[in-house]
Amino acid sequence: MQKIEYEGKVWVLNYNNPQPLVDHTILMLEKHGVKREDIVLTETPTVDVGSIVVEVWPYELVIGRVRSTRNESFISGTEFTIELKLDEEGNYLDYL
């Protein structure tokens, strides 16, 4: 399992995602080496170059590292993705 290498906070972009998805996102990030107290759920992160930003999608988490910032915007490159799996009832599975 690939670990997320980070310093400081891990910014999770949360745009009104359903609570089961948010809970599963936190669980999966913990399984990939992120401490719960370092996770910040936000719509507008305050990032520096080198920060980790996580985009949350219904079926995957996209882990990116900030490459540059300008005028409170940032550009990040994808480090890797974490697939999220569902059972037949639509519940998230812990497959690790």
DRENDO-1510 file (C-alpha; in Angstrom, 1 decimal, always signed):
<recs>
REC; n; res; u; v; w
REC; 1; MET; +0.0; +0.0; +0.0 .
REC; 2; GLN; +1.4; +3.4; -1.0 .
REC; 3; LYS; +1.9; +5.9; +1.9 .
REC; 4; ILE; +1.2; +9.6; +1.5 .
REC; 5; GLU; +4.3; +11.5; +2.2 .
REC; 6; TYR; +3.4; +14.9; +3.7 .
REC; 7; GLU; +4.3; +17.6; +6.2 .
REC; 8; GLY; +1.8; +19.7; +8.1 .
REC; 9; LYS; -1.8; +19.5; +6.9 .
REC; 10; VAL; -3.5; +17.4; +4.3 .
REC; 11; TRP; -6.2; +19.4; +2.6 .
REC; 12; VAL; -9.3; +17.5; +1.6 .
REC; 13; LEU; -11.6; +19.3; -0.9 .
REC; 14; ASN; -15.1; +18.8; +0.4 .
REC; 15; TYR; -17.9; +20.3; -1.7 .
REC; 16; ASN; -21.0; +19.1; +0.2 .
REC; 17; ASN; -20.1; +15.4; -0.2 .
REC; 18; PRO; -22.4; +13.0; +1.6 .
REC; 19; GLN; -21.3; +12.1; +5.1 .
REC; 20; PRO; -20.6; +8.3; +4.3 .
REC; 21; LEU; -18.2; +9.5; +1.6 .
REC; 22; VAL; -16.5; +11.9; +3.9 .
REC; 23; ASP; -16.1; +9.3; +6.6 .
REC; 24; HIS; -14.7; +6.7; +4.2 .
REC; 25; THR; -12.3; +9.3; +2.8 .
REC; 26; ILE; -10.9; +9.9; +6.2 .
REC; 27; LEU; -10.6; +6.2; +6.9 .
REC; 28; MET; -8.8; +5.6; +3.6 .
REC; 29; LEU; -6.4; +8.5; +4.2 .
REC; 30; GLU; -5.6; +7.1; +7.6 .
REC; 31; LYS; -4.9; +3.7; +6.0 .
REC; 32; HIS; -2.4; +5.5; +3.7 .
REC; 33; GLY; -0.5; +7.0; +6.6 .
REC; 34; VAL; -2.2; +10.4; +7.3 .
REC; 35; LYS; -3.0; +11.2; +10.9 .
REC; 36; ARG; -6.6; +12.2; +11.5 .
REC; 37; GLU; -5.6; +15.4; +13.3 .
REC; 38; ASP; -3.7; +16.5; +10.1 .
REC; 39; ILE; -6.7; +16.2; +7.8 .
REC; 40; VAL; -8.5; +19.5; +7.1 .
REC; 41; LEU; -11.9; +19.3; +5.3 .
REC; 42; THR; -12.4; +22.5; +3.3 .
REC; 43; GLU; -13.8; +24.1; +0.1 .
REC; 44; THR; -10.9; +26.6; -0.1 .
REC; 45; PRO; -7.6; +25.4; +1.1 .
REC; 46; THR; -4.7; +27.6; +2.2 .
REC; 47; VAL; -1.8; +25.8; +0.6 .
REC; 48; ASP; +1.9; +26.2; +0.1 .
REC; 49; VAL; +4.1; +24.6; -2.6 .
REC; 50; GLY; +4.6; +20.9; -1.5 .
REC; 51; SER; +1.2; +20.7; +0.3 .
REC; 52; ILE; -1.0; +17.6; -0.3 .
REC; 53; VAL; -4.5; +18.2; -1.7 .
REC; 54; VAL; -7.1; +15.5; -2.0 .
REC; 55; GLU; -9.9; +15.7; -4.5 .
REC; 56; VAL; -12.9; +13.6; -3.4 .
REC; 57; TRP; -14.9; +11.8; -6.1 .
REC; 58; PRO; -17.6; +9.2; -5.5 .
REC; 59; TYR; -15.4; +6.3; -6.7 .
REC; 60; GLU; -11.8; +7.6; -6.1 .
REC; 61; LEU; -9.6; +10.0; -4.2 .
REC; 62; VAL; -7.0; +11.9; -6.2 .
REC; 63; ILE; -3.9; +12.7; -4.2 .
REC; 64; GLY; -2.0; +15.7; -5.5 .
REC; 65; ARG; +1.0; +17.7; -4.5 .
REC; 66; VAL; +0.9; +21.5; -5.0 .
REC; 67; ARG; +3.5; +22.6; -7.6 .
REC; 68; SER; +2.9; +26.3; -7.6 .
REC; 69; THR; +0.6; +29.0; -6.2 .
REC; 70; ARG; -0.6; +32.4; -7.6 .
REC; 71; ASN; -3.3; +34.8; -6.3 .
REC; 72; GLU; -4.7; +32.2; -3.8 .
REC; 73; SER; -5.0; +29.6; -6.6 .
REC; 74; PHE; -2.8; +26.5; -6.9 .
REC; 75; ILE; -1.6; +24.0; -9.5 .
REC; 76; SER; -1.1; +20.4; -8.4 .
REC; 77; GLY; +0.2; +17.3; -10.0 .
REC; 78; THR; -1.4; +13.9; -9.3 .
REC; 79; GLU; +0.7; +11.7; -7.1 .
REC; 80; PHE; -1.7; +8.7; -7.2 .
REC; 81; THR; -5.3; +7.7; -6.8 .
REC; 82; ILE; -7.1; +5.6; -4.2 .
REC; 83; GLU; -10.0; +3.6; -5.6 .
REC; 84; LEU; -13.2; +3.6; -3.5 .
REC; 85; LYS; -15.4; +0.5; -3.8 .
REC; 86; LEU; -19.1; +0.1; -3.1 .
REC; 87; ASP; -21.2; -3.0; -2.4 .
REC; 88; GLU; -24.5; -3.8; -4.1 .
REC; 89; GLU; -26.4; -1.5; -1.6 .
REC; 90; GLY; -24.1; +1.4; -2.2 .
REC; 91; ASN; -22.1; +1.2; +1.0 .
REC; 92; TYR; -18.4; +1.8; +0.9 .
REC; 93; LEU; -16.2; -1.2; +1.4 .
REC; 94; ASP; -12.9; -1.2; +3.3 .
REC; 95; TYR; -10.9; -3.3; +0.9 .
REC; 96; LEU; -7.5; -2.8; +2.3 .
</recs>
